[in-house]
Structure formats: C-alpha cells, structure tokens
Amino acid sequence: MAPLLWSLLALELSLLSGGATHTEGDDGYRYSAPLDPDHILRLWWDVDYKTSTVNFRLRAHHESRLWFGVGFSDYGKISNADIAVFWTDPEGVNHFQDGWTDEEGTLYIDSHQDYRLTSASATRHVTTLEFSRSFDTCHDHDYQFDNGTTHIVYFLAPGSPGAVIGTRLSRLDHGLQRVQLLKPDLPDVTPPDDVWTFDVTAPEVHVPSKETTYWWYVTRLPHFKSKHHYEGLIQEGHEGLVHHMELFHCQTDPDTHVPLYNGPGQAEQKPPELASCRQVIGAWAMGAQAMVYPEEAGVPIGGENFSPYFLLEIHYNNPKHKKGVVDYSGLRFHVTKQLRAHDAGIMELGLEYTDKMAIPPRQTLFALTGYCTQQCTDIGLPPSGITVIASQLHTHLTGKRVVTRHVRYGVELPNLNRDDHYSPHFQEIRRLQYPTAVLPGDGGLSIQQEMCVNYIHYYPRVELEVCKSSIDTRSLGAFFQFLHEMENQPTSPAASPTENYEAVSWTPLNVHLLTSLYRDSPLSMQCNQSDGRRFPGQWEGMSQPHIQLPLPAPTRNCPDSSDNELDEETKRSVKNLANQLLKKMKNDGLIAELQGAHSSDGGLKQQQQTEEKVQYGICSRTTSSRPNTGITGSASQPTMCSGISEYHKKRAEEALKDSCLNPLIEESSQTHKESRSERKKRKKGERSSWTSKGWGLMKPKENPTDEEKMDLMLLKMRSTIDPRQHYKHTDIKTPKYFQVGKIIDSPADFHHRLPNKKRKRTMVEELMADMEFRKQNKKKYLEVVETKKKRQAAYHGKPPKNIKAKKKIHK
C-alpha cells in the first residue's frame, strides 16, 4: 500500500498547484497538464530523446462545436507564437494545421507544416488529436524546445471560423500554462515499504494585507532518525499567494529550548534564539513538484545529537493587498528508517541578499552576476568533491533568464542549469539529466536579469552551505562619490545603497557606467558554513574570476543558409529552370489535375470512399458516401493527414525526379560568359561592400559595441575635455570605418609605463580614473551651470544672483 500512497500524494500536490502531473501508463504518455481553468483542454506528452521528438495528445471536452489551438511562445503571450490549430469548416470537414502569430496575435498558416498528425478521433463532445514535433525544426516561425521552462499557449472559440488566416487570436479566449516540456529521462525510485509521511504546516496564518510578508513558524518534531523526501503542500486557492517556503533546522544542543514563535520574520520582538535556525532542510517554490532523491542519497533528520526544533519560513506575495486571508500551507515529508549511502544537502549559489546590487529603472534587459569563487570551494569542499543531482532556480518578480555556469581552472564546463524562458511563477526543483561532479577549486557564476539564487541539491553533505557574492562595498561607495563630484548627483556616503540608487538620475551613460562597475569591480564573498559563520579567510575585495576557455555555443543541426546563398547569375538560371519545370508539369497534366482537385471540392465530398479533398496542407478522408459531419457524433469518424494527398505528392515527386537541379545549374552557368567589363564592375561592387579606399582594407563596423559608442562620443567631445588644444570638428554620425588598436610600450619606457592594475578597458574608464580630468570636468560643469543661470535670468528679465543689474533706460 505504501507505493500507492506515494503516488496519490504526488498527484494531490499537482491538483492543488495546477502544475503538470506524472501520468505514466496512460497509453505511453508520461506527463500531462490542464491548459485552461475550466479543464476543457488537456495536453499529454512524452519525450523521445533518441529521435529528438515530442509526442502530444490534445483532448478537448465541449458541449457544442468549437475550434481551438495549442502552441508555444517565449513567455506565454499569444503573439509571436508557434501554434497548431484545429477547426471544422461549415461543410463539416476537419482541419489541423501548423500556424504562427505576429506581434498583434494575428494567425497565419506556416509554409512548413512541422506538426505531424498521427491520429484523430471525434465524437459529439470529445475531440482527441495525437501529433508530434521535433525539438528543433530550423524554421523561423517554429519554437525551439529546450529543458527549461516552456510556456504553452492555447485559445478557444465557439463555432466554425469564417476565415482562419487573419484571425486575431488575442481577441479570443486564450491563456497559458507553464511546464518543463523536456523532462529528464530518469529511472523511477521505488520507495521502501516502511515509508510514512508527516506535515509541517503553519497554524492559521492571517496573511497581512501588504505585498510582501515573510512569516516564521517554529515547531518541534518527534525524535527519530531517518531519511526523507518532501514536497510542497499548498492550501487550495492559495497557489498564487505562497511564493516560496523554506524549512530551517535550528543548530543548537538537543537540550536547548527554542521558543515556539509564530509571527512575521521581520518583527523586532522575535526571540533572539531563532538566529540559530539557519540550516536549510527543505525548500519549495512556486510551481515545484515533489523532489525525489536518488536511491544513493537522502536528507538526514533525527539522531542522538539532533535538535528537534525547526523554523518554517513562508514568503507570501500579496500584490492586491487582500484582507482576511487565512493560510495553512507547509511542507510534507516522506520518511523511512532505511538509511541510504550518502547524506544529501542543499547549497545556495548566486547573488547575496543585499541592496548593493540594483537594476536601474526603465531597463528592458539588465544582467546581474553572482559568483562562487574557487577560493570558497577550495576550503569548503572535500578532495573528492560533491555530486549535484538537482537544482532550483529562484528569483523575484522580474527574472527572465537564469544561467549557472561551471568553471574549472579557467575552462568552462557544461552549464549546471539554464532556463532561457524563466518565470518567477514556476520555480520547481528539477533533477539533472546527468549528475554533475563539482571539485575543490571549481568556480561558477549565476547570470540573470534580476536577483539570482540557485539551490543545488547534492551529496555527500558538507559544511559549505552558502557561496554567494555581491559588489565590494568600497567600490560601490566610490561610484556614488564619482557621480556626486562629476554630475552633482545627490548621493552621500552616509546614505544607504538603496537611498543612493534612488537619488541618482539614471541616464544611458550612468547605466553604462554601472554595468561596467558590476563587470569589473572586486567582490564581497559570502562563503558561509551551516551555522552562518564565514569560513576563515579574506573575503572582501576579491578579484572576479575570468573564463579563459568559454564553452562553445550550442550548435543546431540545420542547413547553413550562408552556404546555400546564390549569386544573381545563379538565381537567374534557377528561375529559368523553374519556368521550364512548370511548363513540363503543365504538359504532363499535373497542374490541371491539381487545379481540378481544388475547384471540385463539392463534388469530392459526394464521391465514394477513398476519395480525398486537398485543404491547404491537410486532407480529410471519409468512410461513407455522405458528406463528412465532423465532430457532430456521426457514425463515420474522420481521419486527418497533414500535407497534400499521397497521390498528388507521388505525382509531384515523379515529375521532379527527372529534373535534377544541380547538373542543370552547372550547364546553364556555362551558357553565359562574363565579359571583362562585367567582371570588373562586379569585383568593384564586392570591394565597396566591405572595404573603403584609403582605409587599408578596413571592414565596416555595422554593430558597434556599447564601449565603442561611448569612446566615439568621447572623441567628438574632445574639444570640451581638453580646452587648451584646438581640434577639427567631427561629423556627428558614427563613422563607418574605424578600428581600435593597442599601444605597445617601448622597452626603454619600462620603468615609466602604466601598471596593469591602472590600465582600463576603454577611454571612458581611463578618464574616470584620472583625477586631473575629474577636477577639470567639475570646473567645466560649474561654468556651464553658471552660464545657464545667466541665460535663464536674462530671458525672464530678472538679474541673476551675485550679478549687478543694469538700469534700463526707457524713452
């Protein structure tokens, strides 16, 4: 009975949270998820890694005729989506096609039909479609599947559409569901027979009517020694209220009493003994399912020297400030006395919880990076290292993309975890497809567009629990002081980082300077033990690690369009061959036959069985002499197939079989010999496309980097920066041809050269570090401000301060 209880409990969580469920045994589909709140649409799927294909089953329950679609987009919008559409036309013919939407959500039919329909059935109230699609089709309008978060989009509409192409899906009933589509293919873990469960839930929490609340609840567990698995237990209806939960073990002596506190975590009157409750035992975040450890590891609780006190922290997210909400959420543990080979632990990687690293306002994309340096792993990991088995990425509300990179001796290894379409509303613990070994001296960095934490689950358990970083405090203070001196920004050394960030007027130049500061400044490391104390060492002002050999970019198994690019002469030859081929098809009667198939739709519907009707990428075959009635529940069930009919496809292949394009292209290319003047003109055009006379065959800069744009802007302002020298006026436009060189010092100037520590990457950074320039720029700034005041006073007819007003003479 224990294995059955295990399955039911995992299913209970999925129904409460609305996420994907594990449904192995349902005709080969291992996963499923409801798409809409009314449970009209449900999607099943299974992953075939051998063929890089996902097999789907889509089932719709309806009282009357409707048309619908399901697809994928980057972050769950119905616009710019890859979508498969099913509808029934007024004549009762069913259609299933691959489509896409533009930025406004308007539907179009894809020229490449990549959703392969395998079977279909329809009754009066249920329509079932089974189809498949490759991970990557290499087509522009198709979504590329990965092992990160997948946003499934859908739409529903009653009746039959008058016209599918051009329909604005954003005006129809639509929504989204988040899943991990490409789940790892892992063997199932059979639980022992003695598994039992217990819950740690907060007792009757009256959630405050404010946006963010961290609630603490201390409880005492029974005395036992065993391993456990856990899952989130969310009260029904509160799925959007509970953001994440953590269970901390209080690191005290077994006989030490810890007050059973139940209240806000930020309250000043909370007991000081709670500072010892810092070791993470269990964690859950929005969208997560049950975390099942492999058979070789489990998390230990209990024992002779084990404190029975635990602190449950629940983060409530209440942006609408709802009142009168009472919550009983918590964690559920699966416990067994059969100990496993290794004790498992949880480690935090990424950015430190601090206000020192902020994102400026009005930014569409801004990356923050947190480091776990090799100095920390050297002191915190055993010589044999650890094995990472799972990962949980966590951010707050603006996170869009999270990557955890793994570096060993300057060489970047495969990513520990990556989610290019991350959503803060779907933060599940994900088992890794392949366990990753992390050794002493390894380093890593977590990159994303907001606050960043990665909870890694690993074994064997070690004392290192937190390996996170932030910008060095002194470097941040110097940055605010620089803004105060150069731009008269109202920053102050006595103010907090939050106050200084809010006081700055964030221009594009200041945003660029802050990005450079985050990229190049020293680090403040949090290399902490399980009791909250740092490991011995110097953790302030540490240099940022650098990757000497980056991981190569992932390759796609797609034909290279650049290799297949044809010149104008070859295109003309292909066009001539296409006209010849079209003439041949007309002579063979194939064109007329295809046109007749499209013009006689009504006649085809009345013909006997095995007759087909071509429908722009799909055909429908009937099994009776009467017209197809589609989903109205008639005895004749329709079957559908994508693409043109097999008969016409075979005829087209036969017509094209005798027309091999490559030999004909070679023959036609020899029919016209290029003259000397034509060749000279062609080569001149090729040279002008990428070089310019007098610039040493310099290639044009089509997309200059931000650093290059800043340096070019600085060069245009050089007469202002150095008023003692006269400079020729430069064009305001960005030059087409330019290069950045490197000054090589003479050996004779070895003792007078600039040290490497004082060298900067760009001219803007060089000027920022130049004290004389800062003084001159400040003086110039004050002169400009004073001139501006005089002009404003003259315009309004008022004398400026400290200037004697001249008497006006009125005639």
Secondary structure by P-SEA (a helix, b strand, c coil): caaaaaaaaaaaaaaaacccccccccccccbbbbccccccbbbbbccccccccccbbbbbbbccccccccccccccccccccbbbbbbcccbbbbbbbbcccccbbbbbbcccccccccccccccbbbbbbccccccccccbbbbcccbbbbbbccccccccccccccccccccccccccccccbbbbbbbccccccccccccccccccccbbbbbbbbccccccccbbbbbbccccccccccbbbbbbccccccccccccccccccccccccccccccccccccccccbbbbcccccccccccccccbbbbbbbbbccccccccccbbbbbbbbbccccccccccccccccccccccccccccbbbbbbbbcaaaaaaccccbbbbbcbbbbbbcccccbbbbbbbccccccccccccccccccccccccccbbbbbcccbbbbbbcccbbbbbccccccccccbbbbcccaaaaaaaaaaaaaaccccccccccaaaaaaaccccaaaaaaaaaaaacbbbbcccccccccccccccccccbbbbccccccccccccccccccccaaaaaaaaaaaaaaaaaaaaaaaaaaaaaaaacaaaaaaccccbbbbcccbbbbbcccccccccccccbbbbbbccccaaaaaaaaaaaccccaaaaaaaaaacccccaaaaaaaaaaaaaaccccccccccccccccaaaaaaaaaaaacccccccccccccccccccbbbbbbbbbcccccccccccccccccaaaaaaacaaaaaaaaaaaaaaaaaaaaaaaaaaccccccccccccccc
